[in-house]
Amino acid sequence: MPAGAPVRRISVRTRLTLLYGGTFFGAGVALLIVTYLLVRGIMSTVLVIGPFGEVPASDRAAFIDEVMHRLLIRSILALVVIGLLAIVLGYVVAGRALAPLQRVTATARRLSESTLHQRIALEGPEDEIKELADTFDAMLERLARAFDSQRRFVANASHELRTPLTINRTLLEVALADPQASEDLKVVGRTLLATNARHQRLIDGLLLLARSERGLDTRTHVDLSDVAHSALATVRPALASAGLSLDEELAPAPTAGEPVLLEHLVRNLLDNAVKYNCDDGTVWLRTWTYDDGSFAYVANTGPTIAPYDIPRLFEPFRRLAEDRVGSERGAGLGLSIVSSVVRAHAGAISAIPRPGGGLEITVRMPAAPAEQSVSADPMAAAGNGIRMRPDGTGMPQGSGSLAAGGSVTGGSTGGSDTIEFGRRARANRRADGPR
């Protein structure tokens, strides 16, 4: 086997079947040998009588050899046939014995932060497998309590902090409105108001993050293009004041989810594209559907980003060149909230650096049934105005969320599709991405 080649894994069911079959054949061979020796010993004491009396010793020996030879051949054939049947029966029995373990595995694969309420609840005799399932259920119960406690703490702490911040803001605004206030006092007041506003944004972000991590109780039909239009209405003033140009193309992209969280998702992506842009830069916004996915794409010009820096941008309180300082641009929760909302909607997110600076972020959500059909050809979709990139190139196929060299997990998808999506996105971007 060549070095580095993957080792083929033999399932437990197959190993148990082979062990059972090997044990059966070993015991059968031992029994055959013992039976052969016993029968031969008995035959050596048997008198062979012919038509004219006792046969000669030579004929008697030949007769015994012929009997033993036939016995041996037929015993071997019987052992092989019964052994094969035993292997088949052992495979079936092993499958039934391992069925509870497969149930445990299936439950573990379905679990996420929002589905910790699921339990195995295995019924049956009090054996080792049921003990394992009960232990796993108890662990899930502890995990669910821990996650709920953490989310409640964040939400409660954020709510409790809102009241003093509101009081401080009111007092500062009253002080600034006083015509007799000195200029120095007004400068300090405006500085404190800006600090208060940053703290308010941080608390709002923590509340939204806690809300999105609780998962979705209900889902409604939402079009990502409508969500993008609504988010753009709040971002356009910031675009105009920063002197940035907007290149938008919003095609229908139906999905199912919570409209408020999805609007925050697109708004945070646009806010991030505006805050970390350059002079006379550009922001691109696209929505479209393809196969069984609805996509939203946001790209921007800006500083050059190394691929290895991208995953940390989706961590709470993380920024590109600064960790916990420079908070005038935000609290460092924007992309963390985006990732959390994507996970809550069972979607996926891919982020890759733009050549020349900036970032490209593609979000994929499960598509909701739509009345109009969607082209199966990505280039045909681009020809109909559904384009991923400003130059009209087709979108990457697949539904991945983790691209080697710089993207972030946003949902639970298959590993191979995940990597492939990121690779195609980077390949398309290198060929003809937004410049």
Phi, psi and omega per residue, in radians:
M1 nan 2.258 -3.138
P2 -1.118 2.653 -3.127
A3 -1.105 2.405 3.115
G4 1.483 -0.080 3.139
A5 -1.239 2.461 -3.125
P6 -1.159 2.426 3.128
V7 -1.517 2.221 -3.138
R8 -1.236 2.234 -3.100
R9 -1.550 2.266 3.071
I10 -1.649 2.250 -3.077
S11 -1.186 2.766 3.106
V12 -1.091 -0.654 3.129
R13 -1.066 -0.754 3.125
T14 -1.159 -0.725 3.136
R15 -1.120 -0.725 3.096
L16 -1.102 -0.704 3.128
T17 -1.115 -0.768 3.117
L18 -1.131 -0.692 3.112
L19 -1.121 -0.759 3.125
Y20 -1.135 -0.790 3.139
G21 -1.119 -0.732 3.115
G22 -1.111 -0.714 3.107
T23 -1.113 -0.725 -3.140
F24 -1.108 -0.810 -3.129
F25 -1.159 -0.663 3.105
G26 -1.094 -0.793 3.101
A27 -1.139 -0.651 3.132
G28 -1.149 -0.711 3.105
V29 -1.126 -0.740 3.110
A30 -1.085 -0.766 3.114
L31 -1.111 -0.667 3.122
L32 -1.111 -0.750 -3.140
I33 -1.128 -0.807 -3.141
V34 -1.079 -0.781 3.131
T35 -1.086 -0.711 3.135
Y36 -1.079 -0.779 -3.111
L37 -1.184 -0.701 3.133
L38 -1.121 -0.798 -3.126
V39 -1.139 -0.676 3.138
R40 -1.149 -0.656 3.090
G41 -1.144 -0.665 3.112
I42 -1.188 -0.720 -3.118
M43 -1.134 -0.479 -3.130
S44 -1.207 -0.331 3.133
T45 -1.752 -0.005 -3.098
V46 -1.533 2.365 3.057
L47 -1.522 2.363 3.137
V48 -1.815 2.015 -3.096
I49 -1.835 2.228 3.105
G50 -1.767 -2.971 -3.140
P51 -1.120 -0.463 -3.081
F52 -2.001 0.497 3.121
G53 1.868 -2.829 -3.098
E54 -1.131 2.321 -3.107
V55 -1.325 2.754 3.094
P56 -1.084 2.839 -3.089
A57 -1.109 -0.648 -3.125
S58 -1.162 -0.752 3.110
D59 -1.170 -0.626 3.119
R60 -1.111 -0.752 3.139
A61 -1.132 -0.711 3.118
A62 -1.131 -0.683 3.123
F63 -1.118 -0.784 3.140
I64 -1.108 -0.723 3.122
D65 -1.075 -0.718 3.137
E66 -1.141 -0.738 3.120
V67 -1.089 -0.796 -3.110
M68 -1.169 -0.607 3.123
H69 -1.145 -0.783 3.115
R70 -1.125 -0.698 3.111
L71 -1.077 -0.723 -3.112
L72 -1.157 -0.802 -3.115
I73 -1.086 -0.823 -3.104
R74 -1.214 -0.564 3.087
S75 -1.178 -0.698 3.113
I76 -1.121 -0.767 3.118
L77 -1.074 -0.741 3.128
A78 -1.127 -0.686 3.119
L79 -1.108 -0.724 -3.138
V80 -1.135 -0.824 -3.107
V81 -1.111 -0.855 -3.129
I82 -1.154 -0.607 3.115
G83 -1.121 -0.725 3.100
L84 -1.118 -0.743 3.080
L85 -1.088 -0.649 3.121
A86 -1.154 -0.629 3.111
I87 -1.142 -0.774 3.106
V88 -1.069 -0.804 3.121
L89 -1.104 -0.666 3.112
G90 -1.137 -0.632 3.108
Y91 -1.130 -0.723 3.128
V92 -1.165 -0.784 -3.126
V93 -1.120 -0.703 3.115
A94 -1.107 -0.671 3.101
G95 -1.099 -0.731 3.121
R96 -1.191 -0.623 3.137
A97 -1.227 -0.568 -3.106
L98 -1.592 -0.052 -3.122
A99 -0.994 -0.736 3.087
P100 -1.070 -0.627 3.094
L101 -1.155 -0.656 3.077
Q102 -1.125 -0.578 3.083
R103 -1.171 -0.706 3.073
V104 -1.076 -0.763 -3.141
T105 -1.115 -0.759 -3.138
A106 -1.103 -0.693 3.103
T107 -1.140 -0.730 3.138
A108 -1.111 -0.629 3.138
R109 -1.218 -0.517 -3.121
R110 -1.396 -0.251 -2.992
L111 -1.300 2.533 2.943
S112 -2.619 -3.079 -3.122
E113 -1.063 -0.519 -3.072
S114 -1.629 -0.035 -3.114
T115 -2.184 0.470 -3.141
L116 -1.249 -0.103 3.108
H117 -1.334 -0.257 -3.132
Q118 -1.236 2.531 3.137
R119 -2.323 2.738 3.104
I120 -1.368 -0.768 3.108
A121 0.856 0.947 -3.097
L122 -1.275 2.315 3.091
E123 -1.889 2.583 3.133
G124 2.558 -2.967 -3.126
P125 -1.164 2.732 -3.121
E126 -1.384 1.269 3.131
D127 -1.906 -2.996 -3.078
E128 -1.114 -0.638 -3.111
I129 -1.199 -0.729 3.093
K130 -1.149 -0.621 3.087
E131 -1.101 -0.699 3.089
L132 -1.108 -0.797 -3.138
A133 -1.098 -0.730 3.123
D134 -1.145 -0.669 3.088
T135 -1.122 -0.703 3.110
F136 -1.127 -0.735 3.095
D137 -1.078 -0.715 3.119
A138 -1.127 -0.658 3.088
M139 -1.128 -0.725 3.097
L140 -1.084 -0.670 3.114
E141 -1.093 -0.748 3.118
R142 -1.155 -0.712 3.113
L143 -1.113 -0.753 -3.134
A144 -1.085 -0.731 3.113
R145 -1.121 -0.689 3.141
A146 -1.133 -0.786 3.128
F147 -1.128 -0.757 3.130
D148 -1.104 -0.697 3.118
S149 -1.110 -0.715 3.123
Q150 -1.122 -0.777 -3.122
R151 -1.157 -0.719 3.114
R152 -1.110 -0.664 3.132
F153 -1.111 -0.802 3.139
V154 -1.090 -0.786 -3.125
A155 -1.142 -0.786 -3.117
N156 -1.162 -0.732 3.127
A157 -1.113 -0.703 3.125
S158 -1.126 -0.738 3.112
H159 -1.109 -0.730 -3.124
E160 -1.161 -0.564 -3.132
L161 -1.346 -0.348 -3.127
R162 -1.137 -0.661 -3.064
T163 -1.096 -0.925 3.115
P164 -1.102 -0.578 3.107
L165 -1.156 -0.687 3.102
T166 -1.128 -0.722 3.106
I167 -1.110 -0.774 3.122
N168 -1.054 -0.749 -3.141
R169 -1.100 -0.721 3.134
T170 -1.105 -0.779 3.133
L171 -1.097 -0.709 3.139
L172 -1.165 -0.724 3.123
E173 -1.132 -0.664 3.087
V174 -1.127 -0.748 3.136
A175 -1.120 -0.693 3.141
L176 -1.224 -0.487 3.135
A177 -1.359 -0.168 3.132
D178 -1.234 2.089 -3.124
P179 -1.158 -0.349 -3.115
Q180 -1.552 -0.023 3.136
A181 -1.171 2.416 3.131
S182 -1.270 2.857 -3.134
E183 -1.148 -0.660 3.110
D184 -1.090 -0.723 3.108
L185 -1.098 -0.670 3.125
K186 -1.178 -0.668 3.104
V187 -1.093 -0.792 3.105
V188 -1.110 -0.716 3.130
G189 -1.080 -0.762 3.130
R190 -1.139 -0.652 3.099
T191 -1.121 -0.765 3.119
L192 -1.159 -0.616 3.079
L193 -1.103 -0.725 3.110
A194 -1.112 -0.710 3.101
T195 -1.134 -0.718 3.103
N196 -1.066 -0.718 3.134
A197 -1.128 -0.684 3.105
R198 -1.123 -0.714 3.097
H199 -1.127 -0.645 3.104
Q200 -1.118 -0.729 3.099
R201 -1.109 -0.672 3.118
L202 -1.090 -0.775 -3.135
I203 -1.151 -0.753 3.089
D204 -1.048 -0.702 3.103
G205 -1.121 -0.712 3.102
L206 -1.119 -0.696 3.103
L207 -1.104 -0.775 -3.141
L208 -1.155 -0.679 3.113
L209 -1.101 -0.773 3.112
A210 -1.118 -0.667 3.138
R211 -1.152 -0.761 -3.101
S212 -1.212 -0.549 -3.124
E213 -1.324 -0.215 3.066
R214 -1.309 -0.210 -3.095
G215 1.490 -3.108 -3.075
L216 -1.893 2.224 3.042
D217 -1.448 -0.687 3.128
T218 -2.328 2.694 3.119
R219 -2.227 2.405 3.079
T220 -2.144 2.813 3.135
H221 -1.233 2.202 -3.109
V222 -2.353 2.451 3.040
D223 -1.842 2.145 -3.113
L224 -1.085 -0.467 3.091
S225 -1.183 -0.687 3.069
D226 -1.144 -0.725 3.098
V227 -1.067 -0.733 3.141
A228 -1.135 -0.707 3.086
H229 -1.032 -0.783 -3.126
S230 -1.142 -0.720 3.126
A231 -1.170 -0.641 3.128
L232 -1.097 -0.611 -3.112
A233 -1.051 -0.561 3.140
T234 -1.517 -0.315 -3.066
V235 -1.716 -0.360 -3.072
R236 -0.976 -0.728 3.103
P237 -1.042 -0.702 3.109
A238 -1.156 -0.658 3.077
L239 -1.071 -0.784 -3.110
A240 -1.163 -0.754 -3.120
S241 -1.185 -0.506 3.111
A242 -1.494 -0.085 -3.142
G243 1.205 0.579 -3.122
L244 -1.745 2.593 3.067
S245 -1.696 2.604 -3.107
L246 -2.053 2.266 3.078
D247 -2.061 1.795 -3.071
E248 -2.055 2.572 3.041
E249 -2.672 1.782 -2.981
L250 -1.941 1.880 3.072
A251 -1.780 2.749 3.138
P252 -0.965 2.340 3.133
A253 -2.501 1.309 -3.068
P254 -1.237 2.475 3.046
T255 -2.614 -3.102 3.121
A256 -2.176 2.255 -3.120
G257 3.079 -2.735 3.134
E258 -1.821 2.040 -3.045
P259 -1.017 -0.685 -3.088
V260 -1.121 -0.786 3.135
L261 -1.152 -0.694 3.126
L262 -1.160 -0.634 3.084
E263 -1.150 -0.691 3.058
H264 -1.092 -0.645 3.128
L265 -1.037 -0.942 -3.108
V266 -1.149 -0.689 -3.126
R267 -1.121 -0.715 3.111
N268 -1.132 -0.673 3.083
L269 -1.106 -0.739 3.121
L270 -1.194 -0.729 3.089
D271 -1.037 -0.738 3.121
N272 -1.115 -0.691 3.132
A273 -1.173 -0.546 3.133
V274 -1.357 -0.781 -3.053
K275 -1.163 -0.657 -3.049
Y276 -1.903 0.868 3.112
N277 -1.927 -3.021 3.131
C278 -2.178 3.006 3.129
D279 -1.062 2.389 -3.129
D280 0.969 0.597 -3.124
G281 -1.467 -3.052 -3.070
T282 -2.367 2.551 3.020
V283 -2.117 2.256 3.110
W284 -1.876 2.432 3.120
L285 -2.399 2.218 -3.138
R286 -2.382 2.560 2.903
T287 -2.366 2.536 3.138
W288 -2.926 2.970 3.036
T289 -2.118 2.631 3.092
Y290 -2.745 2.255 -3.076
D291 0.937 -2.125 -3.088
D292 -1.853 0.469 -3.111
G293 -2.272 2.593 2.992
S294 -1.950 2.298 -2.966
F295 -2.076 2.567 2.958
A296 -2.267 2.343 -3.046
Y297 -2.280 2.220 3.101
V298 -2.270 2.231 3.096
A299 -2.351 2.722 -3.132
N300 -2.648 2.666 2.935
T301 -1.329 2.930 -3.138
G302 2.687 -2.874 -3.126
P303 -1.156 2.691 3.115
T304 -1.209 2.356 -3.114
I305 -2.081 2.239 3.069
A306 -1.310 2.470 -3.122
P307 -0.984 -0.620 -3.101
Y308 -1.282 -0.209 3.112
D309 -1.487 -0.269 -2.991
I310 -1.195 -0.780 -3.107
P311 -1.002 -0.629 -3.106
R312 -1.248 -0.321 3.094
L313 -1.152 -0.400 -3.115
F314 -1.605 0.092 3.053
E315 -1.558 2.569 3.138
P316 -1.054 2.440 3.076
F317 1.108 0.470 3.115
R318 -1.943 2.476 3.072
R319 -2.306 3.021 -3.011
L320 -1.166 -1.026 -3.044
A321 -1.894 0.013 -3.088
E322 -2.511 2.531 -3.041
D323 -1.626 -1.206 -3.100
R324 -2.169 0.427 3.092
V325 -2.149 3.022 3.138
G326 1.172 0.623 -3.034
S327 -1.297 0.090 3.097
E328 -1.135 -0.335 3.111
R329 -1.547 -0.156 3.138
G330 2.586 3.135 -3.094
A331 -1.606 -0.054 -3.107
G332 1.388 0.388 -3.119
L333 -1.944 -0.118 -3.003
G334 -0.997 -0.973 -3.102
L335 -1.286 -0.450 3.038
S336 -1.118 -0.717 3.096
I337 -1.150 -0.694 3.100
V338 -1.019 -0.854 -3.134
S339 -1.086 -0.701 -3.138
S340 -1.166 -0.721 3.122
V341 -1.132 -0.682 3.116
V342 -1.102 -0.756 3.109
R343 -1.089 -0.724 -3.130
A344 -1.092 -0.487 -3.136
H345 -1.697 0.205 3.139
A346 0.992 0.683 3.135
G347 -1.808 -2.825 -3.131
A348 -2.571 2.679 -3.120
I349 -2.407 2.433 3.117
S350 -2.293 2.320 3.131
A351 -2.241 2.288 3.120
I352 -2.432 2.582 3.129
P353 -1.295 2.547 3.054
R354 -1.456 2.503 2.992
P355 -1.165 2.277 -3.089
G356 1.617 -0.080 3.094
G357 2.013 2.604 -3.139
G358 1.841 -2.990 -3.023
L359 -2.494 2.532 3.030
E360 -2.080 2.165 -3.138
I361 -2.156 2.206 3.111
T362 -2.072 2.207 3.115
V363 -1.954 2.302 3.101
R364 -2.047 2.245 3.063
M365 -2.068 2.623 3.043
P366 -1.038 2.279 -3.093
A367 -1.310 2.449 3.025
A368 -1.551 2.658 3.113
P369 -0.999 2.333 3.138
A370 -2.170 2.709 -3.110
E371 -1.230 -0.699 -3.102
Q372 -1.528 2.550 -3.119
S373 -1.394 2.717 3.134
V374 -1.957 2.358 -3.112
S375 -1.097 2.447 3.101
A376 -1.457 -0.126 -3.131
D377 -1.791 2.059 -3.110
P378 -1.074 -0.598 3.128
M379 -1.243 -0.592 3.061
A380 -1.174 -0.650 3.076
A381 -1.095 -0.695 3.103
A382 -1.118 -0.641 3.119
G383 -1.166 -0.427 3.105
N384 -1.547 0.169 3.113
G385 1.624 0.081 3.110
I386 -1.754 1.651 -3.018
R387 -2.158 2.537 3.100
M388 -1.436 -0.640 -2.998
R389 -2.128 2.757 -3.062
P390 -1.057 -0.415 -3.112
D391 -1.572 0.035 3.027
G392 1.575 0.179 3.105
T393 -1.269 2.758 -3.091
G394 -1.270 2.855 -3.113
M395 -1.459 2.783 3.041
P396 -1.255 2.499 3.087
Q397 -1.405 2.864 3.086
G398 1.680 -3.069 -3.035
S399 -2.525 0.882 -3.044
G400 -1.531 3.010 -3.124
S401 -2.396 -0.144 -3.093
L402 -2.313 1.863 3.135
A403 -1.791 2.267 3.140
A404 -1.044 2.309 3.139
G405 1.561 0.265 2.933
G406 2.544 0.679 2.923
S407 -2.302 3.123 -2.908
V408 -2.237 2.457 3.102
T409 -1.141 2.245 3.085
G410 -2.170 -0.053 -3.126
G411 -3.018 3.093 -3.130
S412 -1.681 1.881 3.118
T413 -2.298 2.952 3.131
G414 -1.162 2.542 -3.062
G415 -1.101 -0.809 -3.091
S416 -1.143 -0.783 3.094
D417 -1.104 -0.601 -3.120
T418 -1.068 -0.907 -3.115
I419 -1.152 -0.690 -3.071
E420 -1.129 -0.668 -3.137
F421 -1.061 -0.814 3.140
G422 -1.108 -0.675 3.139
R423 -1.151 -0.757 3.127
R424 -1.129 -0.688 3.137
A425 -1.066 -0.754 3.137
R426 -1.181 -0.647 3.132
A427 -1.122 -0.803 3.094
N428 -1.097 -0.684 -3.118
R429 -1.146 -0.714 3.130
R430 -1.129 -0.643 -3.071
A431 -1.255 -0.827 -3.032
D432 -2.756 0.766 3.090
G433 -1.293 3.093 -3.128
P434 -1.130 2.348 -3.121
R435 -1.886 nan nan
